[in-house]
Amino acid sequence: MKNIFKLSLMGIIFLGGCATNVAPNNPVQVAKTPSPMTAPAPAPVHSGPVAKRLNDCIVKSNQGADALLVDSQIIAVTRGNPHAKALFSSPDKLTDQQARALANYLVEANSCRPIALEGLSPEMTSVYQEFFKKIDGVYADLIAKKITIGVANQERQLLIQDAHMKRLAIQSKKN
């Protein structure tokens, strides 16, 4: 389970474009400093100013009441989430209140997507857009109560891993 959560963090870094090495001052922030025990991080996808704007957007989207509810009861969004293990194995489907909170959170979080796409190569843009399309399907199934919270977290993690691997493949071609 720790490996799944670590890979989830890699996905957050993927979406953040390896934003910056800023220490979080809020427990809901998603900026992550790589540990010396992990493989070296891939080269940043975004320029410094874009990465900072993206990181700021992600941090802002994770600070509202809906984001806090989502992170604690629905999707393990932040690093060090004490609820992650339970969320990845939850057999529960969303309540109406949780579905509303997730929908509201997604509106805020998805507002960061245009920033995430700024300055990317066409190949990298395609990876991001494919990821967004697939993750939107997972969230739609979760909100429609077609899948459980645990299944959604697991599917989300697999999509993050897949996108990360595609990103690394693109970057290795350039080097």
C-alpha positions in Angstrom: 0.0 0.0 0.0 2.9 2.3 0.7 4.2 1.8 -2.8 0.8 2.7 -4.2 0.7 5.9 -2.2 4.2 6.8 -3.2 3.2 6.3 -6.8 0.2 8.5 -6.2 2.6 11.2 -5.0 4.6 10.8 -8.2 1.4 11.4 -10.1 0.8 14.6 -8.2 4.3 15.6 -9.1 3.5 14.7 -12.7 0.5 17.0 -12.7 2.5 19.7 -10.9 5.2 19.4 -13.5 7.8 19.1 -10.8 6.7 22.6 -9.9 9.2 23.9 -7.4 11.1 22.8 -4.4 8.9 24.9 -2.1 8.3 23.6 1.4 4.5 23.4 2.1 3.2 25.6 4.8 -0.2 24.0 4.7 -0.9 20.3 5.3 -3.2 20.2 2.2 -0.4 21.4 -0.2 0.9 18.9 -2.7 4.4 20.1 -3.3 6.8 17.2 -2.5 10.6 17.1 -1.9 12.1 13.9 -3.4 13.6 11.6 -0.8 17.2 10.6 -1.3 16.0 6.9 -1.4 13.9 7.5 -4.6 15.2 7.6 -8.2 16.2 11.0 -9.5 13.2 13.1 -10.5 12.7 13.6 -14.3 13.6 17.0 -15.7 10.9 19.6 -15.2 8.3 19.8 -17.9 7.4 23.4 -17.2 9.4 26.6 -17.0 10.0 28.0 -13.6 7.2 30.7 -13.8 4.7 28.2 -15.2 5.6 25.6 -12.6 5.1 28.2 -9.8 1.7 29.2 -11.2 0.7 25.6 -11.5 1.8 24.8 -8.0 0.1 27.8 -6.6 -3.1 26.8 -8.4 -3.0 23.3 -7.1 -2.3 24.5 -3.5 -5.2 26.9 -3.7 -7.6 24.2 -5.1 -6.7 21.9 -2.2 -7.5 24.4 0.6 -11.3 24.7 0.5 -13.8 22.8 2.6 -14.7 20.5 -0.3 -11.1 19.7 -0.9 -10.6 18.8 2.7 -13.6 16.5 2.6 -12.5 14.9 -0.6 -9.0 14.3 0.7 -10.2 12.7 3.9 -13.2 10.8 2.7 -13.0 10.2 -1.1 -9.7 10.5 -2.9 -6.2 10.4 -1.4 -5.0 13.7 -2.9 -2.3 14.9 -0.6 1.0 13.3 0.5 1.0 11.8 4.0 -2.7 11.4 3.9 -3.6 9.5 7.1 -6.7 8.2 5.4 -5.0 6.8 2.3 -5.0 3.1 3.3 -8.7 3.2 4.1 -9.6 5.1 1.0 -7.7 2.6 -1.3 -9.6 -0.3 0.2 -13.0 1.4 0.8 -16.0 -0.6 -0.4 -18.3 2.4 0.0 -19.9 4.4 -2.7 -20.3 8.1 -2.5 -23.1 9.7 -0.5 -25.0 12.5 -2.1 -23.0 15.0 0.1 -19.7 13.5 -0.9 -20.7 13.5 -4.6 -21.5 17.2 -4.4 -18.2 17.9 -2.6 -16.2 16.0 -5.2 -18.0 17.8 -8.1 -17.3 21.1 -6.5 -13.7 20.2 -5.8 -13.1 19.1 -9.4 -14.4 22.4 -10.7 -11.7 24.1 -8.7 -8.9 21.6 -9.3 -9.6 21.4 -13.1 -9.1 25.1 -13.3 -5.4 24.3 -13.1 -5.4 22.2 -16.3 -4.8 25.1 -18.7 -1.7 26.1 -16.8 -0.6 22.4 -16.8 -0.7 22.4 -20.6 1.2 25.7 -21.1 4.4 25.4 -23.1 4.3 21.6 -23.5 5.4 19.8 -26.6 2.5 18.3 -28.7 3.6 14.9 -27.6 3.5 15.8 -23.9 0.2 17.7 -24.3 -1.3 14.5 -25.7 -0.2 12.6 -22.6 -1.8 15.1 -20.3 -5.0 15.3 -22.3 -5.3 11.5 -22.4 -4.8 11.4 -18.7 -7.4 14.1 -18.1 -9.9 12.3 -20.2 -9.4 9.0 -18.4 -9.4 10.5 -14.9 -12.6 12.4 -15.7 -14.2 9.1 -16.5 -13.1 7.6 -13.2 -14.5 10.6 -11.4 -17.8 10.5 -13.4 -18.2 6.8 -12.5 -17.5 7.5 -8.9 -20.1 10.4 -8.8 -22.6 8.2 -10.6 -22.0 5.6 -7.9 -20.9 3.0 -10.5 -17.7 2.3 -8.6 -16.5 2.4 -5.0 -14.2 4.8 -3.4 -11.5 2.1 -3.2 -11.8 1.3 -6.9 -11.7 5.0 -7.8 -8.5 5.5 -5.8 -6.9 2.4 -7.4 -7.9 3.3 -10.9 -6.7 6.9 -10.4 -3.3 5.5 -9.2 -2.9 3.3 -12.2 -3.7 6.3 -14.5 -1.2 8.4 -12.7 1.5 5.7 -13.1 0.7 5.2 -16.8 0.9 8.9 -17.5 4.1 9.2 -15.5 5.7 6.3 -17.5 4.7 8.0 -20.8 6.1 11.3 -19.6 9.4 9.6 -18.7 9.5 7.8 -22.1 9.1 11.1 -23.9 11.8 12.8 -21.8 14.2 9.9 -22.4 13.7 10.2 -26.1 14.8 13.9 -25.9 18.0 13.1 -23.9 
